[in-house]
Amino acid sequence: MGTNVKICNHIMPEARLTFSRIRGSVSVRNRLAAGYNARFYKELNKHCPNEICDIEQFKKVLDSVLYPDKIHYVVKNETDERFSGGLNSIISLSPKNAEGDIQINHTGYEIKIKNLHPDKYTLIHETSHLFDHLCNPKYNIFRFQNLINSPKDEKLYDKINDMFLINLNKPVKMKKLKQESNKLLAKLSPEAAIDVLQRLRYKLTTEINAYKNELKARFKDKPLNSINLFILICRNFKFKSKLNYVNNALKTQLADARKIYPSTD
C-alpha cells in the first residue's frame, strides 16, 4: 500500500479577519457575523429600492461593510440551475514537504450569483455565508484528510451530503433520513465518518443562518410574500432537525473513536 497523503489548510490574510477580531466563544463569533449581516442589510437597502441590485453597487456596499479589512473575493455567474447562488473558497495548492503532503492555501472567496442580476435577498443569503466563514475560520477547512485517500469513502460522502443539503425538492422524513444516514456512515472508517459529520455540521449551521437572515429581510419588506419560503424551509429543508441528528451522531462517533484510540495524556 502507498503512503497516505496528508493535507494541511492555511487561511491566507486576505481570506480572514484578524484573530483579535474573532477571538472568543462560538456565540461571540456568531454575534459578530450577525452584526455584519445587519449592517449589510441596512446599507444594501439604500441602493436596492426595487429589490434588484447592481453587482458593482453590491461590491461597493460589501467593501464598505468589511472595511477596514480587505477581503479578496470575486463575483461569478452561478451556472448550476439548482441554485440561485453559492459561496466557494478560492484555493491554491502547494507541496508541504518532500513526502508529497499537500498544503491548501485559502486565498479568498468566490460569490456565485445567478445571471449576475440578483435580487437583494440572494445577496443577503450568500453574504451571510461569507460572514460566517470570516467569523468562524473552521468553516473554511477542507475536511477530507481521510476521504482523499479512499475514493469509496468520498463517494459515500457525496451521497450523504446530497441527502442533507442538495435534495430538497421533497418533504423530509427524518426517521428515514436517519436510517439511511446511519447505514452510509457505518460503511465509512471512524475517521472519515467524523470528517463527514463535522463538515455537515458547519454547512447546516451556515445554511440555517443564511435562511434566517434572508427570511428576516423578506418579512421586513413583504411579509405575505415570505410565507411560502417559510413553509418550504420548515417542511422540506428541516435544517435544524438535521443538525440535531448530526451533532448527536458526531458525539457517538467521537466517543467510539476515543475507545479505539484512547488518549495518552
C-alpha positions in Angstrom: 0.0 0.0 0.0 1.2 3.5 -0.8 1.6 6.1 1.9 -1.4 8.2 2.6 -1.3 11.9 1.5 -1.6 14.3 4.4 -3.3 17.7 4.0 -2.8 21.0 5.8 -5.1 24.0 5.5 -3.7 27.5 5.6 -6.0 30.5 5.5 -4.2 33.5 4.0 -4.6 37.0 5.4 -6.7 38.1 2.5 -9.3 35.4 3.4 -9.7 36.0 7.1 -10.2 38.6 9.8 -7.5 39.2 12.4 -7.5 36.8 15.3 -8.1 39.7 17.7 -11.4 40.4 15.9 -12.8 36.9 16.1 -11.3 35.9 19.4 -13.9 34.3 21.8 -16.6 31.6 22.0 -18.8 30.4 19.2 -21.6 32.6 20.4 -19.3 35.6 20.3 -18.3 34.8 16.8 -22.0 34.3 15.8 -22.9 37.7 17.2 -20.1 39.2 15.2 -21.4 37.6 12.0 -24.9 38.8 12.8 -23.6 42.3 13.2 -22.0 42.2 9.8 -25.3 40.9 8.3 -27.3 43.7 10.0 -25.0 46.4 8.6 -25.0 44.8 5.2 -28.8 44.7 5.0 -29.1 48.3 6.1 -26.6 49.6 3.6 -27.9 47.4 0.7 -31.4 48.7 1.2 -30.2 52.2 0.4 -29.1 51.1 -3.0 -31.7 48.4 -4.0 -35.1 50.1 -3.5 -36.7 47.9 -6.2 -35.1 44.7 -4.8 -32.9 44.2 -8.0 -29.3 45.1 -7.3 -26.4 46.2 -9.5 -23.3 44.0 -9.0 -20.9 46.9 -8.9 -23.0 48.6 -6.3 -23.2 45.4 -4.3 -19.4 45.1 -4.2 -19.1 48.7 -3.0 -21.6 48.0 -0.2 -19.8 44.8 0.8 -16.4 46.5 0.8 -17.8 49.3 3.0 -19.2 46.8 5.5 -15.9 44.8 5.6 -13.8 48.0 5.9 -11.0 48.3 7.2 -10.4 44.7 6.3 -9.7 44.0 2.7 -11.1 40.5 1.9 -10.3 39.1 -1.5 -13.4 37.9 -3.3 -14.8 37.6 -6.9 -18.4 37.6 -8.1 -19.2 35.0 -10.7 -22.2 33.7 -12.5 -24.0 30.7 -10.9 -24.4 28.2 -13.7 -25.9 25.3 -11.7 -29.7 25.5 -12.3 -30.5 24.1 -8.9 -29.2 27.1 -7.1 -29.6 30.9 -7.2 -26.2 31.4 -5.7 -23.3 29.9 -3.7 -20.1 30.5 -1.9 -16.8 28.7 -2.5 -13.3 29.1 -1.3 -10.6 30.2 -3.7 -7.6 27.9 -3.1 -4.2 27.1 -4.4 -2.2 24.0 -3.7 1.5 23.8 -2.8 3.7 20.9 -1.6 4.1 20.8 2.1 7.2 18.6 2.2 9.2 16.1 0.3 6.9 13.2 1.3 4.2 14.6 -1.1 2.0 16.1 1.6 -0.2 19.0 0.4 -0.9 22.4 1.7 -4.2 24.0 0.8 -3.9 27.8 0.7 -7.2 29.6 1.1 -6.8 32.9 -0.7 -10.3 34.3 -0.9 -13.9 33.6 -1.8 -16.0 33.1 -4.9 -19.5 34.5 -4.6 -21.7 33.0 -7.2 -24.9 34.7 -8.3 -27.3 33.5 -11.0 -27.3 35.7 -14.1 -25.5 38.5 -12.2 -28.8 40.4 -11.9 -29.7 39.3 -8.4 -32.4 40.4 -6.0 -31.2 41.7 -2.7 -32.4 38.6 -0.9 -30.0 36.3 -2.8 -27.2 38.7 -1.9 -28.2 38.7 1.7 -28.2 34.9 1.7 -24.8 34.5 0.1 -23.1 37.2 2.1 -24.4 35.6 5.2 -22.3 32.5 4.3 -19.3 34.8 3.7 -19.6 36.5 7.1 -20.0 33.0 8.8 -16.8 31.9 7.1 -14.9 35.0 8.1 -16.0 34.9 11.7 -15.6 31.1 12.0 -12.4 30.1 10.3 -13.2 26.4 10.9 -15.9 26.7 8.2 -13.2 27.1 5.6 -11.2 24.0 6.4 -11.4 21.3 3.8 -12.0 18.2 5.9 -11.2 15.4 3.5 -7.9 14.1 5.0 -9.5 10.7 5.5 -11.6 10.9 2.3 -8.9 11.8 -0.3 -7.1 8.5 0.4 -10.2 6.4 -0.1 -12.3 7.0 -3.3 -15.0 4.7 -1.9 -15.4 7.0 1.2 -15.5 10.1 -1.0 -18.4 8.7 -3.0 -20.3 7.9 0.2 -19.7 11.4 1.5 -21.3 12.8 -1.7 -24.4 10.7 -1.1 -24.7 11.9 2.5 -24.1 15.5 1.5 -26.8 15.3 -1.2 -29.3 13.9 1.3 -28.8 16.7 3.8 -28.1 19.7 1.6 -28.9 19.2 -2.1 -32.0 17.0 -2.5 -34.6 19.5 -1.0 -37.4 19.2 -3.5 -39.4 16.8 -1.3 -40.5 17.0 2.3 -38.0 15.4 4.6 -39.0 12.3 6.7 -36.4 12.5 9.4 -36.8 8.8 10.5 -36.0 7.6 7.0 -33.2 10.1 6.7 -31.6 9.0 9.9 -31.8 5.3 9.0 -30.2 5.9 5.6 -27.5 8.1 7.0 -26.7 5.6 9.7 -26.2 2.9 7.1 -23.9 5.0 5.0 -21.9 6.2 8.0 -21.4 2.6 9.1 -19.6 2.0 5.8 -17.0 4.7 6.5 -13.9 4.4 8.6 -14.4 6.1 12.0 -12.0 8.9 11.0 -13.8 9.5 7.7 -17.3 9.5 9.4 -16.1 12.1 11.9 -14.8 14.3 9.0 -18.1 13.9 7.1 -20.2 14.8 10.2 -18.0 17.8 11.1 -18.3 19.2 7.5 -22.1 18.7 7.6 -22.3 20.4 11.0 -20.7 23.6 9.6 -22.6 23.5 6.4 -26.0 23.1 8.1 -25.2 25.8 10.6 -24.4 28.4 8.0 -27.4 27.4 5.9 -29.6 28.0 9.0 -28.1 31.4 9.4 -28.4 32.3 5.8 -32.0 31.4 5.5 -32.8 33.2 8.8 -31.2 36.4 7.6 -32.9 36.1 4.2 -36.3 35.5 5.8 -35.8 38.3 8.2 -35.2 40.7 5.3 -38.1 39.4 3.3 -40.5 39.6 6.2 -39.5 43.2 6.8 -40.2 44.1 3.2 -43.0 41.9 2.1 -44.4 39.7 4.9 -47.1 37.9 2.9 -44.8 37.0 0.1 -42.4 35.3 2.5 -44.8 32.7 3.9 -44.3 30.2 1.1 -40.5 30.2 1.7 -41.0 29.8 5.4 -43.2 26.8 4.9 -40.7 25.3 2.4 -37.9 25.6 4.9 -39.9 24.0 7.7 -41.4 21.2 5.6 -38.7 20.3 3.0 -35.4 21.6 4.5 -35.6 20.8 8.2 -32.0 22.0 8.7 -32.4 22.3 12.5 -33.6 18.7 12.8 -30.8 17.5 10.5 -28.3 19.5 12.6 -29.5 17.9 15.8 -29.1 14.5 14.3 -25.6 15.3 13.0 -24.5 16.7 16.4 -25.7 13.5 18.2 -24.1 11.2 15.6 -20.8 13.1 15.9 -20.8 12.7 19.7 -21.3 9.0 19.2 -18.5 8.7 16.6 -16.1 10.7 18.8 -16.9 8.6 21.8 -16.3 5.4 19.8 -13.1 6.8 18.4 -11.8 7.5 21.9 -12.4 3.9 22.9 -10.3 2.7 19.9 -7.7 5.4 20.3 -7.6 6.3 24.0 -5.7 9.5 25.0 -2.1 9.0 26.1 -2.3 12.1 28.3 
